[in-house]
């Protein structure tokens, strides 16, 4: 029981001293590694967002360059000039110019698969040439009387989205005016939204970021959404309101707000997808934005994997520490248990068998206990012998007492005879032998009393010569048995 308590105390002291620094170090490493990894993930996300915005702007600029190139084609300008002069050109000449313009436009349109629709509109707003990759049933906004045509009289670079072409797909529109000496018309391109979705796709694939490309009116051009929960979250957002709030504060680079979804909280961030251009007369749809939706507590799959592996390793390490500590405690307590059991056996007078080889103080303690056991065994044998001697002494005392009582009367009769028998009486010889025999018997009884009585020791002068002479008869028989000759040479 005591050794069990000792083991518990050892574990109670050793485990905190071992585990606390280890666990603290492990958690610190975990925090810094995870934090560093999360920072790395955030940097990667920012890089991908920046790349997506750059790609979107690149496609916008490419579309602007293409529509500018179309507007500057000589055949296109000649055709619109001819249309603007009306009756000044023959019908055959007008058809020839239209055929030349259509040939150039068709060549460009066939070589660029990312455009849905190409239109050439004259100064009166009438669509003269139309090239389309859309089915006939698909509806496009008419350019006649719309802001696109009106804006061309003010600024040469105007872009506006058209109506929805397919579910969840919009085609941004780019236009550029055709001018010789005067305004002759407009060249219009409708860009396929797959171009923008291609730029948004890496954000969803690598980091599960749902993204949406929209303008300041809230019209969505392209989207890349993870699932139904994200769709539900996006449905709660007033895209036009968020865009106009960002436009109202030019100092903001981006805006962010938290929304609640059925699967948790989300953070919705808005970034400008193009440089804000201030026109003389602002027109809705001029500014594009990139919206990013992500879980508020987003943990990348790699972080979850690292977290799982880390805690498995930590659990294994803690288990190893517990096992090592318990084993070390047993290395101390098990020998102590053996020593305690040995001392219990010693107390009961039983034989012990103690063999401990730890090479430390416990082994020395076991050796000391073993030596004590051997000494106690010797002392026990001596005590048993002493007890036997005491018993014999008590018996001798009883016997000597009885003999003393018996020979007292005999001594009186011998004294009486000694007084009655004359000195020259022949019986005197026998009487002397009786007296000597009785005296020897009395001396024997006196020696027997010395055996069972505890001797009283005191200092006195001793004649060593006499002591040797008196002791020699007691060993005479052993000397003769071993055939040893004893020669006394004593000082005078």
C-alpha positions as CSV (number, residue, x, y, z in Angstrom):
1,X,0.0,0.0,0.0
2,X,2.8,2.4,0.9
3,X,4.7,1.6,-2.3
4,X,1.5,2.2,-4.3
5,X,1.3,5.7,-2.7
6,X,4.9,6.3,-3.4
7,X,4.4,5.4,-7.1
8,X,1.4,7.7,-7.3
9,X,3.5,10.5,-5.7
10,X,6.3,9.9,-8.2
11,X,3.9,10.0,-11.1
12,X,2.1,13.1,-9.7
13,X,5.4,14.9,-9.6
14,X,7.1,13.5,-12.7
15,X,4.2,13.7,-15.1
16,X,3.5,17.5,-14.8
17,X,7.3,18.2,-14.9
18,X,7.5,16.1,-18.1
19,X,4.3,16.8,-19.8
20,X,3.8,20.5,-19.2
21,X,7.0,21.6,-21.1
22,X,6.5,19.0,-23.8
23,X,2.8,19.9,-24.4
24,X,3.5,23.6,-24.2
25,X,6.3,23.3,-26.8
26,X,4.2,21.1,-29.0
27,X,1.2,23.5,-28.9
28,X,3.5,26.5,-29.6
29,X,5.0,24.6,-32.6
30,X,1.4,23.8,-33.7
31,X,0.3,27.4,-33.4
32,X,3.2,28.8,-35.3
33,X,3.1,26.2,-38.0
34,X,-0.7,26.5,-38.5
35,X,-0.5,30.3,-38.3
36,X,2.3,30.3,-40.8
37,X,0.4,27.9,-43.1
38,X,-2.8,30.0,-42.8
39,X,-0.8,33.1,-43.7
40,X,0.6,31.3,-46.6
41,X,-2.9,30.2,-47.7
42,X,-4.2,33.8,-47.3
43,X,-1.3,35.1,-49.4
44,X,-2.0,32.5,-52.1
45,X,-5.6,33.5,-52.1
46,X,-4.7,37.2,-52.4
47,X,-2.3,36.2,-55.3
48,X,-5.0,34.2,-57.0
49,X,-7.5,37.1,-56.5
50,X,-5.1,39.5,-58.0
51,X,-4.4,37.2,-60.9
52,X,-8.1,36.8,-61.5
53,X,-8.6,40.5,-61.5
54,X,-5.6,40.9,-63.8
55,X,-7.0,38.2,-66.2
56,X,-10.5,39.9,-66.2
57,X,-8.9,43.3,-67.0
58,X,-6.8,41.6,-69.6
59,X,-9.8,40.2,-71.3
60,X,-11.6,43.5,-71.1
61,X,-8.6,45.3,-72.6
62,X,-8.4,42.6,-75.3
63,X,-12.1,43.1,-76.2
64,X,-11.6,46.9,-76.3
65,X,-8.6,46.5,-78.6
66,X,-10.5,44.1,-80.8
67,X,-13.5,46.4,-81.1
68,X,-11.2,49.4,-81.7
69,X,-9.4,47.4,-84.4
70,X,-12.7,46.5,-86.0
71,X,-13.8,50.2,-86.0
72,X,-10.6,51.2,-87.7
73,X,-10.8,48.7,-90.6
74,X,-10.9,50.7,-93.8
75,X,-13.7,48.5,-95.3
76,X,-15.9,49.0,-92.2
77,X,-15.3,52.8,-92.3
78,X,-16.0,52.9,-96.1
79,X,-19.2,51.0,-95.7
80,X,-20.5,53.2,-92.9
81,X,-19.5,56.3,-94.8
82,X,-21.4,55.1,-97.8
83,X,-24.4,54.4,-95.7
84,X,-24.3,57.9,-94.2
85,X,-24.2,59.5,-97.7
86,X,-27.4,57.7,-98.7
87,X,-28.3,58.6,-102.3
88,X,-24.7,59.6,-103.2
89,X,-23.8,56.0,-103.9
90,X,-25.3,53.4,-106.1
91,X,-27.0,50.3,-104.7
92,X,-24.4,48.1,-106.3
93,X,-21.6,50.1,-104.9
94,X,-23.2,50.0,-101.4
95,X,-23.6,46.2,-101.6
96,X,-20.0,45.8,-102.7
97,X,-18.8,47.9,-99.7
98,X,-21.1,45.9,-97.4
99,X,-19.7,42.6,-98.8
100,X,-16.1,43.8,-98.2
101,X,-16.9,45.0,-94.6
102,X,-18.8,41.7,-93.9
103,X,-15.8,39.7,-95.2
104,X,-13.4,41.4,-92.9
105,X,-15.7,41.2,-90.0
106,X,-16.5,37.5,-90.7
107,X,-12.8,36.7,-90.8
108,X,-12.2,38.4,-87.5
109,X,-15.3,36.8,-85.9
110,X,-14.4,33.3,-87.0
111,X,-10.8,33.5,-85.6
112,X,-12.1,34.6,-82.1
113,X,-14.3,32.0,-80.5
114,X,-14.8,34.1,-77.3
115,X,-17.3,36.5,-78.9
116,X,-21.1,35.7,-79.0
117,X,-22.2,38.5,-81.3
118,X,-20.7,41.2,-83.6
119,X,-22.8,44.1,-84.8
120,X,-22.1,47.1,-87.1
121,X,-24.6,50.0,-86.4
122,X,-24.8,53.2,-88.5
123,X,-25.2,56.8,-87.3
124,X,-29.0,56.4,-87.2
125,X,-28.8,53.4,-84.9
126,X,-29.8,50.8,-87.6
127,X,-27.9,47.5,-87.4
128,X,-26.3,47.0,-90.8
129,X,-24.2,43.9,-90.3
130,X,-24.9,41.1,-87.7
131,X,-22.7,38.1,-87.0
132,X,-23.7,35.7,-84.2
133,X,-22.8,32.3,-82.7
134,X,-26.0,32.2,-80.6
135,X,-29.1,30.3,-81.7
136,X,-31.8,32.3,-83.4
137,X,-34.1,32.0,-80.3
138,X,-31.6,33.8,-78.1
139,X,-32.6,37.4,-77.4
140,X,-30.2,40.3,-77.4
141,X,-30.9,43.9,-76.4
142,X,-31.6,46.1,-79.4
143,X,-29.0,48.9,-79.8
144,X,-31.5,51.4,-81.3
145,X,-32.4,54.1,-78.9
146,X,-30.2,52.6,-76.1
147,X,-27.6,54.3,-74.0
148,X,-24.8,52.5,-75.7
149,X,-25.4,54.4,-79.0
150,X,-26.0,57.7,-77.2
151,X,-22.9,57.3,-75.2
152,X,-20.8,56.9,-78.3
153,X,-21.5,60.5,-79.1
154,X,-19.7,61.5,-75.9
155,X,-17.0,58.9,-75.2
156,X,-15.4,56.4,-77.6
157,X,-15.0,53.6,-75.0
158,X,-18.2,52.5,-73.5
159,X,-19.1,49.0,-72.2
160,X,-22.5,47.8,-71.0
161,X,-23.9,44.3,-70.3
162,X,-26.7,43.0,-72.4
163,X,-29.6,41.0,-71.2
164,X,-29.3,37.4,-70.0
165,X,-28.5,35.1,-72.9
166,X,-28.6,31.8,-71.0
167,X,-29.5,31.0,-67.4
168,X,-26.8,32.5,-65.1
169,X,-24.8,33.7,-68.1
170,X,-24.4,37.2,-69.4
171,X,-22.5,38.6,-72.3
172,X,-20.6,41.9,-71.6
173,X,-20.9,44.4,-74.5
174,X,-18.0,46.4,-75.9
175,X,-18.5,49.2,-78.4
176,X,-16.3,51.7,-80.3
177,X,-17.3,54.4,-82.7
178,X,-16.3,54.5,-86.3
179,X,-15.2,58.0,-87.5
180,X,-13.7,59.5,-90.5
181,X,-14.3,63.2,-90.8
182,X,-17.4,62.7,-88.7
183,X,-19.2,60.1,-86.6
184,X,-20.3,57.3,-88.9
185,X,-21.5,54.5,-86.6
186,X,-20.6,52.0,-84.0
187,X,-18.8,48.6,-83.9
188,X,-20.2,46.3,-81.1
189,X,-18.8,43.1,-79.6
190,X,-20.6,40.7,-77.1
191,X,-18.0,38.7,-75.2
192,X,-18.6,35.2,-74.0
193,X,-18.7,35.0,-70.2
194,X,-16.7,31.7,-70.3
195,X,-13.7,33.9,-70.6
196,X,-14.3,35.4,-67.1
197,X,-15.4,32.1,-65.6
198,X,-12.1,30.6,-66.8
199,X,-10.3,33.3,-64.7
200,X,-12.5,32.6,-61.6
201,X,-12.2,28.8,-61.8
202,X,-8.8,28.5,-60.0
203,X,-10.2,30.2,-56.9
204,X,-12.9,27.6,-56.5
205,X,-10.7,24.6,-57.4
206,X,-7.7,25.4,-55.2
207,X,-9.2,27.2,-52.3
208,X,-13.0,26.6,-52.4
209,X,-13.7,30.3,-52.9
210,X,-17.0,31.1,-54.5
211,X,-16.7,34.2,-56.8
212,X,-19.1,36.3,-58.9
213,X,-18.3,39.0,-61.5
214,X,-20.9,41.8,-61.6
215,X,-21.4,45.4,-62.4
216,X,-22.7,48.4,-60.4
217,X,-26.3,47.6,-61.3
218,X,-26.0,44.1,-59.8
219,X,-26.0,42.3,-63.1
220,X,-23.9,39.1,-63.0
221,X,-21.6,38.4,-65.9
222,X,-19.9,35.2,-64.6
223,X,-19.9,33.1,-61.4
224,X,-18.0,30.2,-60.0
225,X,-19.9,28.9,-56.9
226,X,-19.1,25.9,-54.7
227,X,-22.6,24.7,-54.0
228,X,-26.2,25.4,-52.9
229,X,-25.2,26.9,-49.6
230,X,-23.0,29.4,-51.3
231,X,-25.8,30.2,-53.8
232,X,-28.2,30.8,-50.9
233,X,-25.6,33.1,-49.3
234,X,-25.1,35.1,-52.5
235,X,-28.9,35.5,-52.9
236,X,-28.9,37.4,-49.6
237,X,-26.5,40.1,-50.9
238,X,-27.7,43.3,-52.6
239,X,-24.9,43.4,-55.2
240,X,-25.9,46.8,-56.6
241,X,-26.0,48.3,-53.1
242,X,-22.6,46.8,-52.1
243,X,-21.1,48.1,-55.4
244,X,-22.5,51.6,-55.0
245,X,-21.3,51.8,-51.4
246,X,-17.8,51.0,-52.5
247,X,-18.1,53.6,-55.3
248,X,-19.3,56.2,-52.8
249,X,-16.1,55.9,-50.8
250,X,-13.1,56.2,-53.2
251,X,-10.7,55.7,-50.3
252,X,-11.8,52.0,-49.9
253,X,-9.8,49.5,-51.8
254,X,-12.3,46.7,-51.0
255,X,-15.3,46.1,-48.7
256,X,-16.2,43.1,-46.6
257,X,-19.3,42.0,-44.7
258,X,-20.5,38.9,-42.9
259,X,-23.7,37.1,-43.8
260,X,-25.4,34.1,-42.3
261,X,-26.2,31.0,-44.3
262,X,-27.9,27.7,-43.5
263,X,-24.6,26.0,-43.2
264,X,-22.8,28.7,-41.2
265,X,-21.4,32.2,-41.5
266,X,-19.8,33.6,-44.6
267,X,-17.6,36.6,-45.4
268,X,-18.4,38.4,-48.6
269,X,-15.7,40.7,-50.0
270,X,-15.8,43.0,-53.0
271,X,-12.9,44.1,-55.1
272,X,-12.9,46.4,-58.2
273,X,-12.5,44.3,-61.3
274,X,-11.4,47.3,-63.4
275,X,-10.1,50.8,-62.8
276,X,-13.0,53.2,-62.1
277,X,-13.4,55.6,-65.0
278,X,-15.2,58.8,-64.5
279,X,-17.3,59.8,-67.5
280,X,-18.9,63.1,-68.2
281,X,-22.3,61.5,-67.7
282,X,-22.0,58.4,-65.5
283,X,-23.8,55.4,-67.0
284,X,-24.9,52.4,-65.0
285,X,-22.8,49.3,-65.9
286,X,-19.6,51.1,-66.4
287,X,-17.9,49.7,-63.3
288,X,-17.3,46.0,-62.7
289,X,-16.6,44.2,-59.4
290,X,-15.4,40.8,-58.2
291,X,-17.3,39.4,-55.2
292,X,-15.7,36.6,-53.1
293,X,-17.7,34.4,-50.7
294,X,-15.9,32.2,-48.2
295,X,-16.7,30.6,-44.9
296,X,-16.0,32.8,-41.9
297,X,-14.0,30.0,-40.2
298,X,-12.4,28.5,-43.3
299,X,-9.8,25.9,-42.7
300,X,-8.1,24.5,-45.8
301,X,-8.0,20.7,-46.3
302,X,-4.2,20.7,-45.9
303,X,-4.6,22.4,-42.5
304,X,-7.1,19.9,-41.4
305,X,-4.8,17.1,-42.5
306,X,-1.9,18.6,-40.7
307,X,-4.1,19.2,-37.6
308,X,-5.2,15.5,-37.6
309,X,-1.6,14.3,-38.1
310,X,-0.3,16.7,-35.4
311,X,-2.7,15.6,-32.8
312,X,-2.2,11.9,-33.6
313,X,1.5,12.4,-33.2
314,X,1.0,14.5,-30.0
315,X,-1.3,11.8,-28.5
316,X,1.3,9.1,-29.4
317,X,4.1,11.2,-27.9
318,X,2.1,11.9,-24.7
319,X,1.3,8.2,-24.5
320,X,5.0,7.4,-24.9
321,X,5.9,9.9,-22.1
322,X,3.2,8.4,-19.9
323,X,4.6,4.9,-20.6
324,X,8.2,5.9,-20.0
325,X,7.3,7.7,-16.8
326,X,5.3,4.8,-15.5
327,X,8.1,2.4,-16.4
328,X,10.6,4.6,-14.7
329,X,8.4,4.8,-11.6
330,X,8.1,1.0,-11.7
331,X,11.9,0.8,-11.9
332,X,12.0,2.7,-8.6
333,X,8.9,1.3,-6.9
334,X,9.1,-2.4,-7.8
335,X,12.5,-2.8,-6.0
336,X,11.1,-0.8,-3.1
337,X,8.1,-3.2,-3.0
338,X,10.5,-6.1,-2.9
339,X,12.5,-4.5,-0.1
340,X,9.3,-3.8,1.8
341,X,8.1,-7.4,1.4
342,X,11.6,-8.6,2.6
343,X,11.4,-6.5,5.7
344,X,7.9,-7.8,6.5
345,X,9.3,-11.4,6.2
346,X,12.2,-10.4,8.4
347,X,9.8,-9.1,11.0
348,X,7.9,-12.4,10.9
349,X,11.2,-14.4,11.1
350,X,10.9,-15.9,7.7
351,X,13.7,-16.5,5.2
352,X,14.1,-13.9,2.4
353,X,15.5,-14.1,-1.1
354,X,16.3,-10.6,-2.3
355,X,18.1,-10.0,-5.7
356,X,18.0,-6.5,-7.0
357,X,20.4,-5.2,-9.6
358,X,19.5,-1.6,-10.5
359,X,23.0,-0.1,-10.2
360,X,21.8,2.8,-8.0
361,X,20.9,3.6,-4.4
362,X,18.0,1.1,-4.4
363,X,20.4,-1.7,-5.0
364,X,22.6,-0.5,-2.1
365,X,19.5,-0.4,0.1
366,X,18.6,-3.9,-0.9
367,X,22.1,-5.1,-0.1
368,X,21.9,-3.4,3.3
369,X,18.6,-5.1,4.0
370,X,20.0,-8.4,3.0
371,X,23.0,-7.9,5.3
372,X,20.7,-6.9,8.2
373,X,18.6,-10.1,7.5
374,X,21.8,-12.2,7.7
375,X,22.9,-10.5,10.9
376,X,19.5,-10.8,12.4
377,X,19.5,-14.5,11.6
378,X,22.8,-14.9,13.5
379,X,21.5,-12.9,16.4
380,X,18.3,-15.0,16.4
381,X,20.4,-18.2,16.6
382,X,22.3,-16.8,19.5
383,X,19.1,-15.7,21.2
384,X,17.7,-19.2,20.8
385,X,20.9,-20.7,22.2
386,X,20.8,-18.2,25.1
387,X,17.2,-19.1,25.7
388,X,18.1,-22.8,25.8
389,X,21.0,-22.0,28.2
390,X,18.6,-20.1,30.4
391,X,16.3,-23.0,30.5
392,X,19.1,-25.4,31.3
393,X,20.3,-23.0,34.0
394,X,16.8,-22.9,35.5
395,X,16.8,-26.7,35.6
396,X,20.3,-26.8,37.0
397,X,19.2,-24.4,39.7
398,X,16.3,-26.6,40.7
399,X,18.5,-29.7,40.7
400,X,21.3,-28.0,42.6
401,X,18.7,-26.8,45.2
402,X,17.3,-30.3,45.7
403,X,20.8,-31.8,45.9
404,X,21.9,-29.1,48.3
405,X,19.0,-30.0,50.6
406,X,19.9,-33.7,50.4
407,X,23.6,-33.3,51.1
408,X,23.1,-30.9,54.0
409,X,22.1,-33.8,56.3
410,X,24.9,-35.9,54.9
411,X,27.4,-33.1,55.7
412,X,26.1,-33.0,59.3
413,X,26.6,-36.7,59.8
414,X,30.1,-36.6,58.3
415,X,30.9,-33.8,60.7
416,X,29.5,-35.9,63.6
417,X,31.6,-38.9,62.6
418,X,34.7,-36.7,62.2
419,X,34.3,-35.7,65.8
420,X,33.7,-39.2,67.1
421,X,36.4,-41.1,65.2
422,X,39.8,-40.9,66.7
423,X,42.8,-39.8,64.7
424,X,44.5,-43.1,64.8
425,X,41.4,-45.1,64.1
426,X,41.7,-47.1,60.8
427,X,38.2,-45.8,59.9
428,X,39.6,-42.3,59.7
429,X,41.0,-43.0,56.2
430,X,37.5,-43.8,54.9
431,X,36.1,-40.8,56.7
432,X,38.6,-38.5,54.9
433,X,37.7,-39.9,51.5
434,X,34.0,-39.3,52.3
435,X,34.9,-35.7,53.3
436,X,36.9,-35.1,50.1
437,X,34.1,-36.6,48.0
438,X,31.5,-34.4,49.7
439,X,33.7,-31.3,49.2
440,X,34.1,-32.1,45.5
441,X,30.4,-32.5,45.1
442,X,29.8,-29.1,46.9
443,X,32.3,-27.5,44.6
444,X,30.5,-29.0,41.6
445,X,27.2,-27.5,42.8
446,X,28.9,-24.1,43.2
447,X,30.2,-24.4,39.6
448,X,26.7,-25.3,38.4
449,X,25.3,-22.3,40.1
450,X,27.8,-20.1,38.2
451,X,26.4,-21.6,35.0
452,X,22.8,-20.4,35.4
453,X,23.5,-17.2,37.3
454,X,24.4,-14.0,35.5
455,X,28.0,-13.4,36.5
456,X,28.9,-10.2,38.2
457,X,32.1,-8.8,36.6
458,X,34.5,-6.7,38.5
459,X,38.1,-5.7,38.1
460,X,40.7,-7.6,40.1
461,X,44.3,-8.7,40.0
462,X,44.8,-12.1,38.5
463,X,47.8,-14.5,38.5
464,X,48.1,-15.5,34.9
465,X,50.2,-18.5,35.8
466,X,47.5,-19.9,38.1
467,X,44.8,-19.1,35.4
468,X,46.7,-21.1,32.8
469,X,47.2,-24.0,35.2
470,X,43.5,-24.0,36.2
471,X,42.3,-23.8,32.6
472,X,44.6,-26.5,31.2
473,X,42.6,-29.4,32.7
474,X,39.5,-28.3,30.9
475,X,41.2,-28.8,27.5
476,X,43.3,-31.7,28.4
477,X,41.1,-34.3,26.7
478,X,41.0,-32.4,23.4
479,X,44.8,-31.9,23.5
480,X,45.4,-35.6,24.1
481,X,42.9,-36.6,21.3
482,X,44.8,-34.5,18.8
483,X,48.1,-35.7,20.2
484,X,49.4,-32.4,21.1
485,X,52.2,-32.1,23.7
486,X,51.8,-29.1,26.0
487,X,54.9,-27.8,27.8
488,X,54.3,-25.1,30.5
489,X,57.0,-22.5,30.8
490,X,55.6,-20.0,33.2
491,X,57.3,-17.1,34.9
492,X,58.2,-17.6,38.5
